[in-house]
Amino acid sequence: MQDKNMEFMQIAMKYLPEAKDQLEQSGIELSIEMIQPFMTLFTQVMNEAYEMGRRDALEENK
């Protein structure tokens, strides 16, 4: 699962500049300290979505 977490973090980092711009347009300054809790939440969401897709794929192959 560690490999998947790294992949999820790479996806998040890909979109980070866009998220940063949108937050700053809303008046929210983004810092490293602010990012960490959101990255943890993002990883949890992506792990759950991955497992859901995996279960669906296994069910389809039965």
SEFIZA-3560 file (N, C-alpha, C; in Angstrom, 3 decimals):
REM SEFIZA-3560
<numar><xx>0.828</xx><yy>-1.200</yy><zz>0.000</zz><atom>N</atom></numar>
<numar><xx>0.000</xx><yy>0.000</yy><zz>0.000</zz><atom>CA</atom></numar>
<numar><xx>0.874</xx><yy>1.267</yy><zz>0.000</zz><atom>C</atom></numar>
<numar><xx>2.097</xx><yy>1.133</yy><zz>0.494</zz><atom>N</atom></numar>
<numar><xx>3.009</xx><yy>2.281</yy><zz>0.518</zz><atom>CA</atom></numar>
<numar><xx>3.263</xx><yy>2.816</yy><zz>-0.887</zz><atom>C</atom></numar>
<numar><xx>3.394</xx><yy>1.905</yy><zz>-1.866</zz><atom>N</atom></numar>
<numar><xx>3.595</xx><yy>2.330</yy><zz>-3.254</zz><atom>CA</atom></numar>
<numar><xx>2.403</xx><yy>3.139</yy><zz>-3.751</zz><atom>C</atom></numar>
<numar><xx>1.193</xx><yy>2.682</yy><zz>-3.414</zz><atom>N</atom></numar>
<numar><xx>-0.020</xx><yy>3.413</yy><zz>-3.819</zz><atom>CA</atom></numar>
<numar><xx>-0.038</xx><yy>4.797</yy><zz>-3.181</zz><atom>C</atom></numar>
<numar><xx>0.353</xx><yy>4.882</yy><zz>-1.909</zz><atom>N</atom></numar>
<numar><xx>0.385</xx><yy>6.189</yy><zz>-1.246</zz><atom>CA</atom></numar>
<numar><xx>1.324</xx><yy>7.141</yy><zz>-1.967</zz><atom>C</atom></numar>
<numar><xx>2.466</xx><yy>6.630</yy><zz>-2.423</zz><atom>N</atom></numar>
<numar><xx>3.403</xx><yy>7.476</yy><zz>-3.161</zz><atom>CA</atom></numar>
<numar><xx>2.777</xx><yy>7.939</yy><zz>-4.478</zz><atom>C</atom></numar>
<numar><xx>2.075</xx><yy>7.041</yy><zz>-5.154</zz><atom>N</atom></numar>
<numar><xx>1.405</xx><yy>7.419</yy><zz>-6.399</zz><atom>CA</atom></numar>
<numar><xx>0.349</xx><yy>8.488</yy><zz>-6.134</zz><atom>C</atom></numar>
<numar><xx>-0.404</xx><yy>8.319</yy><zz>-5.053</zz><atom>N</atom></numar>
<numar><xx>-1.435</xx><yy>9.298</yy><zz>-4.704</zz><atom>CA</atom></numar>
<numar><xx>-0.814</xx><yy>10.656</yy><zz>-4.398</zz><atom>C</atom></numar>
<numar><xx>0.318</xx><yy>10.642</yy><zz>-3.709</zz><atom>N</atom></numar>
<numar><xx>0.988</xx><yy>11.901</yy><zz>-3.394</zz><atom>CA</atom></numar>
<numar><xx>1.504</xx><yy>12.579</yy><zz>-4.656</zz><atom>C</atom></numar>
<numar><xx>1.978</xx><yy>11.781</yy><zz>-5.620</zz><atom>N</atom></numar>
<numar><xx>2.436</xx><yy>12.353</yy><zz>-6.886</zz><atom>CA</atom></numar>
<numar><xx>1.272</xx><yy>13.012</yy><zz>-7.619</zz><atom>C</atom></numar>
<numar><xx>0.102</xx><yy>12.382</yy><zz>-7.573</zz><atom>N</atom></numar>
<numar><xx>-1.092</xx><yy>12.974</yy><zz>-8.196</zz><atom>CA</atom></numar>
<numar><xx>-1.430</xx><yy>14.289</yy><zz>-7.498</zz><atom>C</atom></numar>
<numar><xx>-1.413</xx><yy>14.274</yy><zz>-6.178</zz><atom>N</atom></numar>
<numar><xx>-1.734</xx><yy>15.486</yy><zz>-5.422</zz><atom>CA</atom></numar>
<numar><xx>-0.762</xx><yy>16.614</yy><zz>-5.747</zz><atom>C</atom></numar>
<numar><xx>0.523</xx><yy>16.283</yy><zz>-5.828</zz><atom>N</atom></numar>
<numar><xx>1.528</xx><yy>17.303</yy><zz>-6.125</zz><atom>CA</atom></numar>
<numar><xx>1.348</xx><yy>17.870</yy><zz>-7.531</zz><atom>C</atom></numar>
<numar><xx>0.864</xx><yy>17.054</yy><zz>-8.437</zz><atom>N</atom></numar>
<numar><xx>0.608</xx><yy>17.509</yy><zz>-9.809</zz><atom>CA</atom></numar>
<numar><xx>-0.435</xx><yy>18.629</yy><zz>-9.826</zz><atom>C</atom></numar>
<numar><xx>-1.433</xx><yy>18.512</yy><zz>-8.955</zz><atom>N</atom></numar>
<numar><xx>-2.517</xx><yy>19.492</yy><zz>-8.927</zz><atom>CA</atom></numar>
<numar><xx>-2.337</xx><yy>20.570</yy><zz>-7.862</zz><atom>C</atom></numar>
<numar><xx>-1.289</xx><yy>20.471</yy><zz>-7.069</zz><atom>N</atom></numar>
<numar><xx>-1.061</xx><yy>21.436</yy><zz>-6.001</zz><atom>CA</atom></numar>
<numar><xx>-0.968</xx><yy>22.884</yy><zz>-6.481</zz><atom>C</atom></numar>
<numar><xx>-0.258</xx><yy>23.176</yy><zz>-7.576</zz><atom>N</atom></numar>
<numar><xx>-0.211</xx><yy>24.580</yy><zz>-8.013</zz><atom>CA</atom></numar>
<numar><xx>-1.599</xx><yy>25.158</yy><zz>-8.328</zz><atom>C</atom></numar>
<numar><xx>-2.450</xx><yy>24.350</yy><zz>-8.945</zz><atom>N</atom></numar>
<numar><xx>-3.808</xx><yy>24.825</yy><zz>-9.249</zz><atom>CA</atom></numar>
<numar><xx>-4.595</xx><yy>25.054</yy><zz>-7.958</zz><atom>C</atom></numar>
<numar><xx>-4.481</xx><yy>24.128</yy><zz>-7.019</zz><atom>N</atom></numar>
<numar><xx>-5.179</xx><yy>24.291</yy><zz>-5.738</zz><atom>CA</atom></numar>
<numar><xx>-4.662</xx><yy>25.518</yy><zz>-4.996</zz><atom>C</atom></numar>
<numar><xx>-3.349</xx><yy>25.709</yy><zz>-5.024</zz><atom>N</atom></numar>
<numar><xx>-2.739</xx><yy>26.872</yy><zz>-4.360</zz><atom>CA</atom></numar>
<numar><xx>-3.279</xx><yy>28.167</yy><zz>-4.960</zz><atom>C</atom></numar>
<numar><xx>-3.345</xx><yy>28.237</yy><zz>-6.282</zz><atom>N</atom></numar>
<numar><xx>-3.870</xx><yy>29.434</yy><zz>-6.944</zz><atom>CA</atom></numar>
<numar><xx>-5.324</xx><yy>29.693</yy><zz>-6.545</zz><atom>C</atom></numar>
<numar><xx>-6.130</xx><yy>28.648</yy><zz>-6.534</zz><atom>N</atom></numar>
<numar><xx>-7.538</xx><yy>28.823</yy><zz>-6.188</zz><atom>CA</atom></numar>
<numar><xx>-7.711</xx><yy>29.262</yy><zz>-4.734</zz><atom>C</atom></numar>
<numar><xx>-6.926</xx><yy>28.679</yy><zz>-3.842</zz><atom>N</atom></numar>
<numar><xx>-7.007</xx><yy>29.083</yy><zz>-2.442</zz><atom>CA</atom></numar>
<numar><xx>-6.568</xx><yy>30.535</yy><zz>-2.278</zz><atom>C</atom></numar>
<numar><xx>-5.488</xx><yy>30.906</yy><zz>-2.931</zz><atom>N</atom></numar>
<numar><xx>-5.004</xx><yy>32.282</yy><zz>-2.810</zz><atom>CA</atom></numar>
<numar><xx>-5.993</xx><yy>33.285</yy><zz>-3.395</zz><atom>C</atom></numar>
<numar><xx>-6.701</xx><yy>32.907</yy><zz>-4.456</zz><atom>N</atom></numar>
<numar><xx>-7.737</xx><yy>33.777</yy><zz>-5.009</zz><atom>CA</atom></numar>
<numar><xx>-8.885</xx><yy>33.963</yy><zz>-4.020</zz><atom>C</atom></numar>
<numar><xx>-9.063</xx><yy>32.971</yy><zz>-3.146</zz><atom>N</atom></numar>
<numar><xx>-10.103</xx><yy>33.055</yy><zz>-2.115</zz><atom>CA</atom></numar>
<numar><xx>-9.597</xx><yy>33.729</yy><zz>-0.846</zz><atom>C</atom></numar>
<numar><xx>-8.333</xx><yy>34.156</yy><zz>-0.864</zz><atom>N</atom></numar>
<numar><xx>-7.778</xx><yy>34.849</yy><zz>0.290</zz><atom>CA</atom></numar>
<numar><xx>-7.129</xx><yy>33.931</yy><zz>1.314</zz><atom>C</atom></numar>
<numar><xx>-6.862</xx><yy>32.680</yy><zz>0.936</zz><atom>N</atom></numar>
<numar><xx>-6.240</xx><yy>31.725</yy><zz>1.845</zz><atom>CA</atom></numar>
<numar><xx>-4.815</xx><yy>31.468</yy><zz>1.383</zz><atom>C</atom></numar>
<numar><xx>-3.871</xx><yy>31.786</yy><zz>2.238</zz><atom>N</atom></numar>
<numar><xx>-2.456</xx><yy>31.552</yy><zz>1.930</zz><atom>CA</atom></numar>
<numar><xx>-2.127</xx><yy>30.108</yy><zz>2.270</zz><atom>C</atom></numar>
<numar><xx>-1.496</xx><yy>29.400</yy><zz>1.346</zz><atom>N</atom></numar>
<numar><xx>-1.168</xx><yy>27.989</yy><zz>1.532</zz><atom>CA</atom></numar>
<numar><xx>0.266</xx><yy>27.851</yy><zz>2.025</zz><atom>C</atom></numar>
<numar><xx>0.446</xx><yy>27.097</yy><zz>3.101</zz><atom>N</atom></numar>
<numar><xx>1.792</xx><yy>26.850</yy><zz>3.638</zz><atom>CA</atom></numar>
<numar><xx>1.989</xx><yy>25.344</yy><zz>3.791</zz><atom>C</atom></numar>
<numar><xx>3.231</xx><yy>24.948</yy><zz>3.979</zz><atom>N</atom></numar>
<numar><xx>3.555</xx><yy>23.537</yy><zz>4.183</zz><atom>CA</atom></numar>
<numar><xx>2.805</xx><yy>22.987</yy><zz>5.392</zz><atom>C</atom></numar>
<numar><xx>2.706</xx><yy>23.769</yy><zz>6.446</zz><atom>N</atom></numar>
<numar><xx>2.009</xx><yy>23.329</yy><zz>7.652</zz><atom>CA</atom></numar>
<numar><xx>0.531</xx><yy>23.065</yy><zz>7.366</zz><atom>C</atom></numar>
<numar><xx>-0.054</xx><yy>23.862</yy><zz>6.489</zz><atom>N</atom></numar>
<numar><xx>-1.469</xx><yy>23.687</yy><zz>6.143</zz><atom>CA</atom></numar>
<numar><xx>-1.672</xx><yy>22.495</yy><zz>5.216</zz><atom>C</atom></numar>
<numar><xx>-0.701</xx><yy>22.194</yy><zz>4.380</zz><atom>N</atom></numar>
<numar><xx>-0.850</xx><yy>21.134</yy><zz>3.385</zz><atom>CA</atom></numar>
<numar><xx>-0.907</xx><yy>19.749</yy><zz>4.030</zz><atom>C</atom></numar>
<numar><xx>-0.100</xx><yy>19.500</yy><zz>5.037</zz><atom>N</atom></numar>
<numar><xx>0.050</xx><yy>18.153</yy><zz>5.594</zz><atom>CA</atom></numar>
<numar><xx>-1.273</xx><yy>17.493</yy><zz>5.997</zz><atom>C</atom></numar>
<numar><xx>-2.143</xx><yy>18.136</yy><zz>6.768</zz><atom>N</atom></numar>
<numar><xx>-3.404</xx><yy>17.472</yy><zz>7.123</zz><atom>CA</atom></numar>
<numar><xx>-4.262</xx><yy>17.147</yy><zz>5.892</zz><atom>C</atom></numar>
<numar><xx>-4.222</xx><yy>18.023</yy><zz>4.896</zz><atom>N</atom></numar>
<numar><xx>-5.004</xx><yy>17.776</yy><zz>3.686</zz><atom>CA</atom></numar>
<numar><xx>-4.420</xx><yy>16.631</yy><zz>2.867</zz><atom>C</atom></numar>
<numar><xx>-3.098</xx><yy>16.520</yy><zz>2.847</zz><atom>N</atom></numar>
<numar><xx>-2.467</xx><yy>15.421</yy><zz>2.125</zz><atom>CA</atom></numar>
<numar><xx>-2.795</xx><yy>14.094</yy><zz>2.796</zz><atom>C</atom></numar>
<numar><xx>-2.825</xx><yy>14.071</yy><zz>4.109</zz><atom>N</atom></numar>
<numar><xx>-3.200</xx><yy>12.857</yy><zz>4.831</zz><atom>CA</atom></numar>
<numar><xx>-4.638</xx><yy>12.479</yy><zz>4.507</zz><atom>C</atom></numar>
<numar><xx>-5.525</xx><yy>13.451</yy><zz>4.533</zz><atom>N</atom></numar>
<numar><xx>-6.926</xx><yy>13.208</yy><zz>4.183</zz><atom>CA</atom></numar>
<numar><xx>-7.049</xx><yy>12.736</yy><zz>2.739</zz><atom>C</atom></numar>
<numar><xx>-6.340</xx><yy>13.381</yy><zz>1.829</zz><atom>N</atom></numar>
<numar><xx>-6.353</xx><yy>12.995</yy><zz>0.418</zz><atom>CA</atom></numar>
<numar><xx>-5.914</xx><yy>11.542</yy><zz>0.258</zz><atom>C</atom></numar>
<numar><xx>-4.855</xx><yy>11.157</yy><zz>0.952</zz><atom>N</atom></numar>
<numar><xx>-4.350</xx><yy>9.786</yy><zz>0.864</zz><atom>CA</atom></numar>
<numar><xx>-5.393</xx><yy>8.793</yy><zz>1.378</zz><atom>C</atom></numar>
<numar><xx>-6.067</xx><yy>9.125</yy><zz>2.456</zz><atom>N</atom></numar>
<numar><xx>-7.103</xx><yy>8.244</yy><zz>2.995</zz><atom>CA</atom></numar>
<numar><xx>-8.251</xx><yy>8.085</yy><zz>1.994</zz><atom>C</atom></numar>
<numar><xx>-8.670</xx><yy>9.179</yy><zz>1.389</zz><atom>N</atom></numar>
<numar><xx>-9.747</xx><yy>9.138</yy><zz>0.395</zz><atom>CA</atom></numar>
<numar><xx>-9.328</xx><yy>8.299</yy><zz>-0.810</zz><atom>C</atom></numar>
<numar><xx>-8.125</xx><yy>8.522</yy><zz>-1.286</zz><atom>N</atom></numar>
<numar><xx>-7.655</xx><yy>7.777</yy><zz>-2.455</zz><atom>CA</atom></numar>
<numar><xx>-7.492</xx><yy>6.289</yy><zz>-2.149</zz><atom>C</atom></numar>
<numar><xx>-7.040</xx><yy>5.938</yy><zz>-0.953</zz><atom>N</atom></numar>
<numar><xx>-6.943</xx><yy>4.530</yy><zz>-0.572</zz><atom>CA</atom></numar>
<numar><xx>-8.317</xx><yy>3.871</yy><zz>-0.561</zz><atom>C</atom></numar>
<numar><xx>-9.296</xx><yy>4.557</yy><zz>-0.009</zz><atom>N</atom></numar>
<numar><xx>-10.653</xx><yy>4.009</yy><zz>0.022</zz><atom>CA</atom></numar>
<numar><xx>-11.226</xx><yy>3.875</yy><zz>-1.387</zz><atom>C</atom></numar>
<numar><xx>-11.006</xx><yy>4.872</yy><zz>-2.229</zz><atom>N</atom></numar>
<numar><xx>-11.488</xx><yy>4.808</yy><zz>-3.613</zz><atom>CA</atom></numar>
<numar><xx>-10.794</xx><yy>3.678</yy><zz>-4.373</zz><atom>C</atom></numar>
<numar><xx>-9.506</xx><yy>3.504</yy><zz>-4.145</zz><atom>N</atom></numar>
<numar><xx>-8.750</xx><yy>2.430</yy><zz>-4.795</zz><atom>CA</atom></numar>
<numar><xx>-9.308</xx><yy>1.068</yy><zz>-4.385</zz><atom>C</atom></numar>
<numar><xx>-9.531</xx><yy>0.878</yy><zz>-3.093</zz><atom>N</atom></numar>
<numar><xx>-10.062</xx><yy>-0.398</yy><zz>-2.600</zz><atom>CA</atom></numar>
<numar><xx>-11.470</xx><yy>-0.656</yy><zz>-3.140</zz><atom>C</atom></numar>
<numar><xx>-12.277</xx><yy>0.373</yy><zz>-3.244</zz><atom>N</atom></numar>
<numar><xx>-13.619</xx><yy>0.222</yy><zz>-3.800</zz><atom>CA</atom></numar>
<numar><xx>-13.536</xx><yy>-0.215</yy><zz>-5.262</zz><atom>C</atom></numar>
<numar><xx>-12.671</xx><yy>0.405</yy><zz>-6.035</zz><atom>N</atom></numar>
<numar><xx>-12.487</xx><yy>0.022</yy><zz>-7.431</zz><atom>CA</atom></numar>
<numar><xx>-11.932</xx><yy>-1.382</yy><zz>-7.565</zz><atom>C</atom></numar>
<numar><xx>-11.034</xx><yy>-1.736</yy><zz>-6.671</zz><atom>N</atom></numar>
<numar><xx>-10.454</xx><yy>-3.082</yy><zz>-6.667</zz><atom>CA</atom></numar>
<numar><xx>-11.525</xx><yy>-4.129</yy><zz>-6.391</zz><atom>C</atom></numar>
<numar><xx>-12.376</xx><yy>-3.874</yy><zz>-5.389</zz><atom>N</atom></numar>
<numar><xx>-13.468</xx><yy>-4.807</yy><zz>-5.082</zz><atom>CA</atom></numar>
<numar><xx>-14.425</xx><yy>-4.939</yy><zz>-6.255</zz><atom>C</atom></numar>
<numar><xx>-14.746</xx><yy>-3.818</yy><zz>-6.877</zz><atom>N</atom></numar>
<numar><xx>-15.645</xx><yy>-3.848</yy><zz>-8.054</zz><atom>CA</atom></numar>
<numar><xx>-15.040</xx><yy>-4.676</yy><zz>-9.178</zz><atom>C</atom></numar>
<numar><xx>-13.752</xx><yy>-4.510</yy><zz>-9.425</zz><atom>N</atom></numar>
<numar><xx>-13.086</xx><yy>-5.256</yy><zz>-10.478</zz><atom>CA</atom></numar>
<numar><xx>-13.074</xx><yy>-6.753</yy><zz>-10.170</zz><atom>C</atom></numar>
<numar><xx>-12.840</xx><yy>-7.104</yy><zz>-8.916</zz><atom>N</atom></numar>
<numar><xx>-12.848</xx><yy>-8.515</yy><zz>-8.529</zz><atom>CA</atom></numar>
<numar><xx>-14.238</xx><yy>-9.111</yy><zz>-8.692</zz><atom>C</atom></numar>
<numar><xx>-15.265</xx><yy>-8.367</yy><zz>-8.334</zz><atom>N</atom></numar>
<numar><xx>-16.645</xx><yy>-8.836</yy><zz>-8.493</zz><atom>CA</atom></numar>
<numar><xx>-16.998</xx><yy>-9.057</yy><zz>-9.967</zz><atom>C</atom></numar>
<numar><xx>-16.542</xx><yy>-8.177</yy><zz>-10.834</zz><atom>N</atom></numar>
<numar><xx>-16.817</xx><yy>-8.291</yy><zz>-12.263</zz><atom>CA</atom></numar>
<numar><xx>-16.122</xx><yy>-9.507</yy><zz>-12.870</zz><atom>C</atom></numar>
<numar><xx>-15.000</xx><yy>-9.912</yy><zz>-12.297</zz><atom>N</atom></numar>
<numar><xx>-14.234</xx><yy>-11.030</yy><zz>-12.824</zz><atom>CA</atom></numar>
<numar><xx>-14.706</xx><yy>-12.387</yy><zz>-12.309</zz><atom>C</atom></numar>
<numar><xx>-15.687</xx><yy>-12.407</yy><zz>-11.433</zz><atom>N</atom></numar>
<numar><xx>-16.192</xx><yy>-13.662</yy><zz>-10.889</zz><atom>CA</atom></numar>
<numar><xx>-17.080</xx><yy>-14.360</yy><zz>-11.889</zz><atom>C</atom></numar>
//
